[in-house]
Amino acid sequence: MAGIGFELKKIYRKEGIARSAMGVLYSTLVTIGPMVLVICAILFLYFFLGVTGISYADRELLSSTILYTFIFSVILTSPFNVVLSRYLADKFYLEEYGGILDSYYMGLTLCAGIASLMFVPLAFSLRMRGGVDIPFIAATYVQWISLVILFFSITYLHATKDYKAIAVFFLIGMAVSFLLSAAFYFLGRQDVVHAILYGLSSGFFVIATLNFSYIKRYFYGRAGKYTECLTYMLAYKRLLFANLFYILGLYVHNFVFWTVPGRTVIASTYYTNLSYDMASCLAMFTNIFVMVSFTVVVETRFHNVYKEHMEAVLGGTYKMIVKSKKKLFRTLTQQISQIFGSQVAITSVIFLLVVSFGTRMGIDSVTLAIYPILAVSFLGVFMMYGNLVYLFYFADLTGAFLTGAVFFAVTLIGSLVSCNFSASFWGIGVFAGMLAGWTFSFFRIRWIEKNLETYIFCDYKVIDTMKSSSKGKIVYSKKAGHAE
């Protein structure tokens, strides 16, 4: 996020409509651009090689393989990424670059090891229960481990601020996927399912390799501090679990509906609910621009106001501290209201388009019945994520952890209950989880606003301002035993 913020600040130095549009476009390309590119490439492959013409079982085997590898690679890497993002920010601030590559190797080894262990029962089930051939299973593993490396590397790539390189890597990878899929199908005489899986696996492997090579060249110094990042994970375990619960909350309702009557079972291994999964996907993309909006406002306006308040705390008068505090929370409130208002307008337009033309686009009636509640729910879920970002800014890891836990628990329980309702009300579980998580995070921020002075000064101790470090005079520092 820090690298994105740096680039956005350069864009917004000059005011104007063109600059604002450029900032929004830049944020969109950085945050969701690569994923949109991947989705478009997969859809184009499906169309080009005629996936609709193959058997239903083969088509669902391919789609479920792609779905599972994407979802679980995101779930696995996200908690580690948020902690290592904090680790990188601290290292950049202290100008200690020697251990960054070591942390990348250690984190990557940890994620790849867990991913390999997770794949063993899946591979066994595909082979023994589903009768899937070994080359297909091997390609699935390559795609799975490549996506784990890819998603884990994103944090380190953003730290380099070379977003053009990231875009080029994804373009190269998707081009390789298309060319190899076509080669396997037309020249290698492979069936459509195997050709596409081989091509995609190769493309993601190329992206992962390019990411790895670039990070290795950029952070070339090594200090042998391989376990330092593990210490960070222990120290910031609440940060790790906050993101874990949040990301699980995004998908746990899908997992619940994979168990209800009417689910689809592929190769006696993959469980899906096509109508519910499609409705969830549509609802997410309906509200995805909330993430873009938060990236823009947090990394430009809020960051500057937050920095002003911290500077007032460090060396300002009481009046300056009070004034900057009021400005800080006024800005926060304005940003939340602004983002919510603009996203309601965007969501309303997309919602009307989906409801009005969904059947013409091939969306079934059950999906359209599930979609409305989920569309509203994910608007609130992404707004709740914005509150989490603000809690991270205030170093309230306990509040962030509790927000994620409440969201996950209520969504899980609500989905277990709502799966007994008619399809139109299946999204009630996510809606309840969203309400609970957003409400808790909102009042947690309000609690911080009322107790900000206590929250800051009781967790820190004032020390001699005449002492100086390489960073300048120190006014206060964190008490021992209060690491957040």
C-alpha positions in Angstrom: 0.0 0.0 0.0 2.9 2.4 0.8 4.2 2.1 -2.8 0.8 2.8 -4.2 0.3 5.8 -2.0 3.7 7.2 -3.1 2.7 7.1 -6.7 -0.8 8.5 -6.0 0.7 11.4 -4.2 2.7 12.3 -7.3 -0.4 12.2 -9.4 -2.5 14.3 -7.1 0.2 17.0 -6.6 -1.7 19.0 -9.3 -5.4 19.3 -8.9 -7.9 18.9 -11.7 -10.4 16.6 -13.3 -7.8 14.9 -15.5 -5.5 14.3 -12.5 -8.4 12.8 -10.5 -9.4 10.5 -13.4 -5.7 9.5 -13.8 -5.5 8.7 -10.1 -8.7 6.5 -10.2 -7.4 4.7 -13.3 -4.0 4.1 -11.8 -5.6 2.7 -8.6 -7.9 0.5 -10.6 -5.1 -0.9 -12.7 -2.9 -1.6 -9.6 -5.6 -3.1 -7.3 -7.8 -5.1 -9.6 -6.1 -4.8 -13.0 -4.1 -8.0 -13.0 -7.1 -10.1 -11.8 -9.4 -8.6 -14.4 -6.7 -9.4 -17.0 -6.6 -13.1 -15.8 -10.4 -13.4 -15.9 -10.6 -12.0 -19.4 -7.9 -14.3 -20.6 -9.6 -17.3 -19.2 -13.0 -16.3 -20.7 -11.3 -15.7 -24.1 -9.7 -19.2 -23.9 -13.1 -20.7 -23.1 -14.6 -19.0 -26.1 -11.7 -19.6 -28.5 -11.4 -23.3 -27.8 -15.2 -23.9 -27.5 -15.5 -25.1 -24.0 -19.3 -24.8 -24.2 -19.2 -27.7 -26.7 -17.7 -30.3 -24.4 -19.5 -32.5 -21.8 -20.9 -30.9 -18.7 -18.7 -33.1 -16.4 -15.4 -32.1 -18.2 -16.4 -28.4 -18.3 -17.1 -28.4 -14.5 -13.9 -30.3 -13.7 -11.9 -27.6 -15.4 -13.9 -24.7 -13.9 -13.8 -26.2 -10.4 -10.0 -26.8 -10.6 -9.5 -23.1 -11.5 -11.9 -22.0 -8.8 -10.3 -24.1 -6.0 -6.8 -23.1 -6.9 -7.6 -19.4 -6.9 -9.8 -19.3 -3.8 -7.5 -21.3 -1.5 -4.3 -19.7 -2.7 -5.8 -16.3 -1.7 -6.9 -17.6 1.6 -3.5 -19.1 2.3 -1.3 -16.1 1.4 -3.4 -13.2 2.5 -2.7 -13.5 6.3 1.0 -13.7 5.7 1.0 -10.8 3.2 -0.6 -8.3 5.6 2.1 -9.0 8.3 4.9 -9.0 5.8 3.6 -5.7 4.4 4.1 -4.2 7.9 7.5 -5.9 8.1 8.6 -4.2 4.8 7.3 -0.8 5.9 9.3 -1.0 9.1 12.4 -2.1 7.2 12.1 0.7 4.7 11.6 3.2 7.4 14.7 2.0 9.3 16.6 1.7 6.0 17.5 -1.9 6.8 17.2 -3.7 3.5 19.5 -6.7 4.2 16.8 -9.0 5.6 14.1 -8.4 3.1 15.1 -11.1 0.7 15.6 -13.5 3.6 12.0 -12.8 4.7 10.8 -13.4 1.2 12.5 -16.8 1.0 11.2 -17.8 4.4 7.7 -16.7 3.8 7.6 -18.3 0.4 9.0 -21.6 1.8 6.4 -21.5 4.5 3.5 -20.9 2.1 4.7 -23.4 -0.5 5.2 -26.0 2.2 1.6 -25.5 3.6 0.3 -25.5 0.0 2.0 -28.8 -0.8 0.6 -30.5 2.3 -2.9 -29.2 1.5 -2.6 -30.6 -2.1 -1.9 -34.2 -1.0 -5.5 -35.1 0.1 -6.9 -33.3 -3.0 -4.6 -35.2 -5.4 -5.4 -38.5 -3.6 -9.1 -37.9 -3.9 -8.9 -36.8 -7.6 -7.0 -39.9 -8.5 -8.6 -42.6 -6.3 -12.2 -41.4 -6.0 -12.5 -39.3 -9.2 -10.4 -41.4 -11.6 -8.6 -38.2 -12.9 -5.5 -38.9 -14.9 -2.0 -38.1 -13.4 -1.0 -35.4 -16.0 -4.1 -33.4 -15.1 -3.3 -33.7 -11.4 0.3 -32.7 -12.0 -0.8 -29.6 -14.0 -3.3 -28.8 -11.2 -0.4 -28.8 -8.7 1.7 -26.6 -10.9 -1.1 -24.1 -11.2 -1.8 -24.3 -7.4 1.8 -23.7 -6.3 2.3 -21.0 -9.0 -0.7 -19.1 -7.8 0.6 -19.3 -4.2 3.9 -17.9 -5.3 2.2 -15.2 -7.4 -0.1 -14.0 -4.7 2.6 -14.1 -2.0 5.0 -12.1 -4.2 2.5 -9.3 -4.8 3.4 -7.6 -1.5 7.1 -7.5 -2.4 6.4 -6.4 -5.9 4.3 -3.4 -4.7 7.2 -2.5 -2.4 9.4 -2.0 -5.5 6.9 0.5 -6.9 7.5 -0.9 -10.4 3.9 -1.4 -11.4 4.8 -1.5 -15.1 6.8 -4.6 -14.5 3.9 -6.2 -12.7 1.6 -5.5 -15.6 4.2 -6.8 -18.2 4.6 -10.0 -16.2 0.9 -10.7 -16.2 0.6 -9.8 -19.9 3.5 -12.2 -20.7 2.0 -14.9 -18.6 -1.5 -14.7 -20.2 0.0 -14.6 -23.7 1.9 -17.8 -22.8 -1.3 -19.3 -21.5 -3.1 -18.6 -24.8 -0.4 -19.7 -27.1 0.4 -22.9 -25.3 -3.3 -23.8 -24.8 -3.8 -23.4 -28.6 -0.6 -25.4 -29.3 -1.7 -28.2 -27.0 -5.1 -28.3 -28.6 -4.3 -27.9 -32.3 -0.8 -29.3 -32.5 -0.6 -31.7 -29.5 -4.0 -33.1 -30.1 -5.0 -32.7 -26.5 -8.7 -32.3 -25.5 -9.9 -28.9 -24.6 -9.9 -29.4 -20.8 -6.3 -30.6 -20.7 -5.1 -28.0 -23.3 -6.5 -25.1 -21.3 -5.3 -26.4 -17.9 -1.8 -27.1 -19.3 -1.7 -23.6 -20.9 -2.9 -21.8 -17.7 -0.6 -23.7 -15.5 2.3 -22.8 -17.8 1.3 -19.1 -17.9 0.9 -18.8 -14.1 4.3 -20.6 -13.7 5.9 -18.0 -16.0 4.4 -15.1 -14.0 5.5 -16.7 -10.7 9.1 -17.2 -12.1 9.3 -13.7 -13.4 8.1 -12.3 -10.0 10.6 -14.4 -8.1 13.5 -13.4 -10.4 12.6 -9.7 -10.2 12.3 -9.7 -6.4 15.6 -11.6 -6.2 17.4 -9.0 -8.3 15.8 -6.0 -6.6 16.4 -7.0 -3.0 19.8 -8.5 -3.7 21.3 -8.0 -0.2 21.1 -10.9 2.3 21.8 -10.8 6.0 21.0 -14.4 6.9 18.0 -13.2 9.1 15.6 -15.9 7.9 13.7 -16.3 11.1 13.2 -12.5 11.7 10.0 -12.5 9.8 8.7 -15.4 11.9 9.3 -13.3 15.0 7.2 -10.5 13.3 4.4 -13.0 12.7 4.3 -13.9 16.4 4.5 -10.3 17.5 1.7 -9.3 15.1 -0.4 -12.4 15.3 -3.5 -10.4 15.8 -2.9 -8.7 12.5 -2.4 -12.1 10.9 -5.6 -13.5 12.3 -7.6 -10.3 11.6 -6.9 -10.7 7.9 -7.4 -14.5 8.1 -10.8 -14.2 9.6 -11.7 -11.4 7.1 -10.7 -13.5 4.1 -12.4 -16.6 5.5 -15.6 -14.5 6.0 -15.5 -13.6 2.3 -15.8 -17.3 1.3 -17.2 -19.3 4.3 -20.8 -18.8 3.1 -19.8 -20.4 -0.2 -18.4 -23.3 1.7 -21.6 -23.7 3.6 -23.7 -23.8 0.4 -21.3 -26.4 -1.1 -22.8 -28.8 1.4 -26.6 -28.2 0.9 -28.9 -30.4 -1.3 -28.6 -29.3 -4.9 -24.8 -28.9 -4.8 -22.7 -30.2 -7.6 -20.0 -32.8 -6.9 -17.3 -33.1 -9.5 -14.9 -36.1 -9.6 -16.1 -37.0 -6.1 -13.7 -34.3 -4.9 -14.9 -30.8 -5.8 -18.0 -29.4 -4.2 -19.7 -26.3 -5.7 -23.1 -24.6 -5.9 -23.2 -23.1 -9.3 -26.0 -20.6 -8.8 -24.8 -19.4 -5.4 -21.2 -19.2 -6.5 -22.2 -17.1 -9.6 -24.3 -14.8 -7.5 -21.4 -14.3 -5.1 -19.0 -13.5 -8.0 -21.5 -11.0 -9.5 -22.0 -9.3 -6.1 -18.3 -9.0 -5.5 -17.6 -7.4 -8.8 -20.6 -5.1 -8.4 -18.9 -3.5 -5.5 -15.2 -4.0 -6.3 -14.7 -0.3 -6.9 -15.0 0.3 -3.2 -11.5 -1.1 -2.9 -10.3 1.3 -5.5 -11.9 4.3 -3.7 -10.4 3.4 -0.4 -7.0 3.1 -2.0 -7.2 6.6 -3.4 -8.6 8.4 -0.3 -6.6 6.5 2.3 -3.2 6.8 0.6 -3.7 10.5 -0.3 -5.9 12.6 1.9 -6.2 10.5 5.1 -2.5 9.6 5.2 -1.6 13.3 5.1 -4.0 14.3 7.8 -2.9 11.3 10.0 0.7 12.4 9.6 -0.2 16.0 10.6 -1.8 14.7 13.8 1.2 12.6 14.7 3.5 15.5 14.1 1.3 17.6 16.4 1.5 14.9 19.1 5.3 14.8 18.7 6.1 18.5 18.9 2.9 20.6 18.9 0.9 22.5 21.5 -2.2 21.2 23.1 -4.4 23.4 20.8 -2.6 22.0 17.8 -3.2 18.4 19.0 -6.9 19.1 19.6 -7.3 20.8 16.2 -5.5 18.1 14.3 -7.5 15.4 16.0 -10.8 17.0 15.0 -9.5 17.4 11.4 -8.4 13.7 11.4 -11.8 12.3 12.4 -13.7 14.8 10.3 -11.7 13.7 7.3 -12.3 10.0 8.1 -16.1 10.6 8.4 -16.2 12.6 5.2 -14.3 9.9 3.3 -16.5 7.0 4.5 -19.6 9.0 3.6 -18.2 10.0 0.2 -17.2 6.5 -0.7 -20.5 5.0 0.4 -22.5 7.6 -1.6 -20.5 7.1 -4.8 -20.6 3.3 -4.5 -24.3 3.2 -3.9 -24.7 5.0 -7.2 -22.4 2.6 -9.0 -23.9 -0.5 -7.3 -27.4 0.7 -8.3 -26.6 1.0 -11.9 -24.8 -2.4 -12.1 -27.6 -4.0 -10.1 -30.3 -2.7 -12.5 -28.2 -3.9 -15.5 -27.8 -7.4 -14.0 -31.5 -7.7 -13.0 -32.7 -6.4 -16.3 -30.4 -8.2 -18.8 -29.2 -11.1 -16.7 -31.3 -13.7 -18.4 -30.1 -12.5 -21.8 -26.5 -12.9 -20.7 -27.2 -16.6 -19.7 -27.6 -16.1 -16.0 -30.2 -18.5 -14.5 -33.2 -17.4 -12.5 -31.9 -18.9 -9.2 -28.7 -16.8 -9.5 -30.8 -13.7 -10.1 -32.9 -14.5 -7.1 -29.8 -14.9 -4.8 -28.0 -11.9 -6.2 -29.9 -8.8 -4.7 -29.1 -9.6 -1.0 -25.5 -10.5 -1.8 -25.0 -7.3 -3.8 -26.1 -5.2 -0.8 -24.1 -7.4 1.6 -20.8 -7.1 -0.3 -21.2 -3.3 -0.4 -21.2 -3.4 3.4 -18.4 -6.0 3.5 -16.0 -3.8 1.5 -17.0 -0.7 3.5 -16.1 -2.8 6.6 -12.7 -3.5 5.1 -12.2 0.2 4.8 -12.9 0.4 8.6 -10.3 -2.3 9.1 -7.7 -0.2 7.2 -8.4 2.7 9.5 -8.0 0.5 12.5 -4.6 -0.6 11.1 -3.7 3.0 10.9 -4.5 3.5 14.5 -2.5 0.3 15.4 -5.7 -1.1 16.9 -4.9 -4.7 16.1 -7.2 -6.0 18.8 -10.1 -4.1 17.3 -9.2 -5.4 13.8 -8.9 -8.9 15.1 -12.3 -8.7 16.8 -13.9 -7.2 13.7 -12.6 -10.1 11.5 -13.7 -12.7 14.1 -17.2 -11.2 14.5 -17.6 -11.0 10.7 -16.5 -14.6 10.2 -18.5 -16.1 13.1 -21.7 -14.3 12.3 -21.4 -15.1 8.6 -20.8 -18.8 9.3 -23.7 -19.1 11.7 -26.0 -17.0 9.6 -25.2 -19.1 6.5 -25.9 -22.3 8.3 -29.3 -21.0 9.2 -30.1 -19.3 5.9 -29.3 -22.4 3.8 -32.7 -23.7 5.1 -34.6 -20.8 3.6 -35.7 -20.3 0.0 -33.0 -19.2 -2.5 -34.0 -15.6 -2.4 -32.9 -15.4 1.3 -29.7 -17.5 1.0 -27.6 -14.3 1.3 -29.0 -13.4 4.7 -26.0 -15.0 6.4 -23.5 -12.7 4.6 -25.8 -9.8 5.3 -25.9 -10.5 9.0 -22.1 -11.0 9.1 -21.7 -7.7 7.3 -23.9 -5.8 9.7 -22.2 -7.3 12.7 -18.7 -6.7 11.5 -19.3 -3.2 10.1 -21.2 -2.1 13.3 -18.4 -3.4 15.6 -15.6 -1.7 13.5 -17.6 1.6 13.3 -18.1 1.8 17.1 -14.5 0.7 17.6 -13.3 3.7 15.6 -15.7 5.9 17.6 -14.2 4.5 20.8 -10.7 5.4 19.5 -11.9 8.9 18.7 -13.1 9.5 22.2 -10.1 7.9 23.9 -7.3 8.8 21.4 -5.2 10.7 23.9 -5.4 7.8 26.4 -4.8 5.3 23.6 -1.7 7.0 22.4 0.0 8.3 25.6 -0.8 5.3 27.9 0.8 2.9 25.5 3.9 5.1 25.1 6.4 6.7 27.5 7.9 10.1 27.2 11.7 10.1 27.1 14.4 12.8 27.0 13.9 14.9 23.9 17.5 16.0 24.0 18.6 12.5 23.0 18.7 12.0 19.3 18.9 9.2 16.8 19.6 9.0 13.1 15.9 9.8 12.6 16.0 13.0 14.8 14.8 13.8 18.3 12.6 11.2 20.0 9.7 12.4 22.0 8.1 9.1 23.0 8.5 5.5 22.3 6.6 2.3 22.7 6.6 0.7 26.1 8.1 -2.8 26.3 5.5 -5.5 26.2 3.0 -3.4 24.2 3.9 -4.5 20.7 0.9 -4.3 18.5 
